[in-house]
Amino acid sequence: MEEFVKANRDMWEDQLDIHKDSKFYDVESFLRGKQTLDPIELEEVGNVAGKSLLHLQCHFGLDTLSWARLDAEVTGVDFSKKAIALAEKLADQIGVKARFITSDIYKLGDVLEEEFDIVFTSGGVLTWLPDLKTWGEIAARYVKRGGFFYIREFHPFSLVFDDEREDDSLVLRYPYFCRGEPMVFQNDSTYVDTSRKIPIRTSYEWPYSLSGVINALIGAGLRINFFNEFSVTTWKQMPFLIERDDGRWILPSHQDSMPLMFSIKATKE
């Protein structure tokens, strides 16, 4: 497993400068005051002012710092030292208070003990996790009594289809259920700009099921408050998706026929 984690971390660190300079992340607009949180997250998480918030797998911290701009007391965690260094630099640039920690999520207990009002994660994190049961225990461990865990993530059903087809046929390609072994990818581009070719890196991902996610949270002692599904997504995960005026991506036809994202809120009583 350490081999897989290292390969993935190396890939993320190789791509960080591309991400930082990309239109996808639009760091310049963020520095001028634009917040990066999805409207779904803002509505469902609610008022965070004065609350402590732990952001798991925060990449280089734009969402973490967006919560800080809304007066949350934020801590962001990511396994990339390079990403955390950039997050700290951005926090200084915009003048907000934020703490960032470099840690593999499965080893977070070695460096962080406190609990938080909100534990938050979103958008493309679960596929990097080989063990959802332990992930659920880690997430729950950091939620205060009376606090909650929240996730807005890409729907696993939408991730089973061929993501390289130019026509709008939905053709099965990837597994839905995780059988332990990772899917292996040879990456010559990054999701922020698939047209830009980069040195090939091997990465490892694990499929996740909705039942696996929900049962991991319930099994860790959290109570599910809601589970929602959405027919829009925040990135062009298949070539034939079309972008709306609000920046959301949808199917070109049968637009309400398939879930592309989901969200869950779960409390610790």
N, C-alpha and C positions, 0 to 999 in steps of 0.2 A: 504493500500500500504506500509506503514512503516513496517508492519509485514513481508511482502515479502522481502523488502530490507534488513532488519535485518537478516532474515534467509539466504539470499544469501551471505551477507557479512560474517556471521559466518562460512559458508561453505568454502568460499575462504580463510579466515584466518586460518581455521583448516588445509587446504591443502597446505598452503604456503611453509612449510618446505619440504614437499614431492616434490613440484614443484622446489624449489631451488636446491635440491639434485638430480634431475632427469636427465636422459640422454636426455630427450626431450628438456629441456632448456639448458643443458650443460653449466652451469655457469663457470666452470673452463676454458673451451675454450674461453668463452667470456672475462674472465679476462686476458687471454693471447693475446687478440687482435681480436678474431673472432667477426664479426658483425652479427646481427641476422635478419636484414631486408631481406624480400623476394626480389629476382631479379625483380619481377614485380613492386614492390614499388620503388625500386631504379631507374628503368628506367622511370616510369611514373611521379614520383614526381620531379625528376631531381636534379639539383645542389641546395643544401640548404646552402651553405657557406655564413655566414653573415646574414642569414634570421632568423626571429623569428618563432618558431614552437611550437604549442600547441598540445600535445598528449592526447586525451581524452581516459579514461579507459585504463590506461597504465600498469596495473598489477604491477609487481615489476621493471619495467623500462628498460628492456634490449633493446627493440626497441628505446625507448626514448634516451638512452645513445648511441646507435648506430648512431642515427642522430647527437648527440653531437660530436661524433668522426669525423663526416663529416663536422664539424664546424658550425652547426646550433646552435642558441641560444634557448635552449629547456626548456619547462615547461611541466611536466607530471602530470596528474590528475588521481586519483583513490579513490574509496570509502573505501578502506581498509587501516587503519592506519598502520597495520603491514607490508603490502606490500610497502607502501611509505617509512617506516623506512628502509626496506631492499634496496630499490632503492637509498636512500640517502647514505647508507653505500657503495653500489657498486660504486656510483659516486666518493666517496672519494678514494676508492681502486684503481680505474683506473685513477684518477687525472683529471677528466673533470668537467667543470662547468655545473651545471644543477639545476633547481629548481623543487621541487615536492610539490604538494598540495593534502591534504586529503580532498575529498569532493564527495558527491553524485553528479553526473552530473547534476541532475535537480535542485540542490541548488548551483551550481557553481557561479551564479551571486551574491551570498552573500559574496564571498571571492575573486573574480577576476573580474577586470574591463577592463584591457587593451585589445587591439586587436593584431592580429598576421598575419604575412605574409602567414603562412600555418597552417591550422588546420587539424590534421592527426588522423586517427583511422583505426584499421584493426583487422581481424582475430578473430571472436567469440565474438563480443561485442553487436551486435544488439539484440540477443535473450534475453538479460537481461533487455531490455528497454520496458516498457509497453506502452509508448506514443511516437510514431515516429514523430508526428507533432511537439511536444514540443522539441524533440531532434533536429530536423532540425533547429528550431528557435535558439536553444542554439549554435549549430555548426556555423550557419551563423552569430550570434551576435559577435563571436570572430574573424571573418575574416576581415582583413583590406580591404578597397577599393583597388582593384587591386590585392588582394591576392586570395587564393583559399582554398577550402576544398577538402580533398582526403580521400577515403576509399577503402580498399581492404578487402573483406569480403567473407564468405562462402555463396555459392549460395543457396537461400531459397528453390529452387526446389529440390535440392539434399537432403534437410533436412526433407522431408516428408516421406522418406522410412525407413523401419524397420532397425535399426542400431544394432541389436543383432543377425541377421541371419548369419550363417556360410557359407551357399551357396550363389551364386551370383544372386539370384532372387531379383528383385526390387519390394517389396511389400509395399503398402501404409500403414502408421501407424500414422503419425502425421499430423495436419492441416497445410495448407498453409496460409490461411487467419487468421488474428487475430480478434477474436470476443470480446476481452476485458478481459476475464478470463485467467489466466495463466495456463500453463501445469505444473503439479506437479510431481516431481521426487523424489524418494528415492535413494540416492546415496551411494553405498558401495565401490566405487572406484573413481579414478580421471582419466581424459583423458591422463595424462602423463604416466600412467601405470595401465591399466585396470585389470591386474592380481593381483595387490596388494590390499588386502581388508582393508578397514578403517571403523571406526565407522560410522553408517548410519546417513546421514544428509538430511533433506528435502530442496529442492531448487525449485524455481519458474522461469519459462521461458515463453517468449511470441513469437509465430511465427511472422515472418515478410515477407511481399511480396515485390517484386521488385517495383511494382507501389507505394506501401506505402513509400519506401525509396526515390525513385525519386521525387515523389510529395511532400514529406516533405521538400526536399531541394529546389525545385522550389517554393513552397509556402512560403518559408522563404526568397525569393528574390535572390537566387543564380541562375546562368546560367550554365546549364550542358555543359561542354566542350566535355566529352566523357563518354561512358558507354561500358565497355568491359566484355566479358565472357571467362572463361578458363576451359579446360577439365582436369585440374590437380588441386590438393589441397595440403595443407601443413601438413595435419594430417590424421591419419587412422580413418576416421569418420564412416566407415563401416568395419566389420571384414574381408571382402573378397577383399578389395582394396589391390593392390600390390605396393611396393615401387620401384621407379626407382633409378638409380645410383646417380642422383642429389638430392635425398631426397624428391622428389615429389611423391605423391600418385595418382594412376590412377585406373580406372576400369580394371578388368582382361580381359574383352572382350568389343567390341564396344567402344573403348577408346575415340573416339571423338563424342560420341552420346549424352552425357549429360553434362551440365555445372556444375562444382563443386565449382568455385569461380567467383566473379565478381569484377570489380573496377569502381569507378566513380570519376571524377574530376569536380568540380563546382566552378566557380569564382564569386566574388562580383565586380560588375562594378560601 
